[in-house]
């Protein structure tokens, strides 16, 4: 396994984590109020950012 492969695995894991966290926060809006939706949106934005970065790794 090369270092780039390990990096791709870690980035993919981070994407999955942030998507799961965003969904979890979205379902817990009653307990967290409006801030849970804010945290959910931020987590989705981070997941999208990591996804864009992940896609750019294949080109280099």
JOMOBEL-V121429 format. One record per residue. N is the residue number from 1. D_CENTER is the distance of its C-alpha to the mean C-alpha in Angstrom with 2 decimals. Layout:
((N;D_CENTER) (N;D_CENTER))
This chain:
((1;23.81) (2;23.29) (3;21.16) (4;19.19) (5;18.51) (6;17.28) (7;14.98) (8;13.56) (9;13.17) (10;11.31) (11;8.84) (12;8.51) (13;8.25) (14;5.42) (15;3.51) (16;5.66) (17;5.50) (18;2.97) (19;4.84) (20;7.73) (21;7.82) (22;7.96) (23;10.59) (24;12.29) (25;12.74) (26;14.02) (27;16.52) (28;17.71) (29;18.82) (30;22.42) (31;22.02) (32;19.89) (33;21.47) (34;20.09) (35;17.87) (36;15.66) (37;15.05) (38;14.41) (39;11.78) (40;10.21) (41;10.51) (42;9.19) (43;5.88) (44;5.98) (45;7.42) (46;5.19) (47;2.84) (48;6.60) (49;7.81) (50;6.49) (51;7.80) (52;10.88) (53;11.35) (54;11.21) (55;13.75) (56;15.85) (57;16.30) (58;18.47) (59;20.84) (60;21.78))
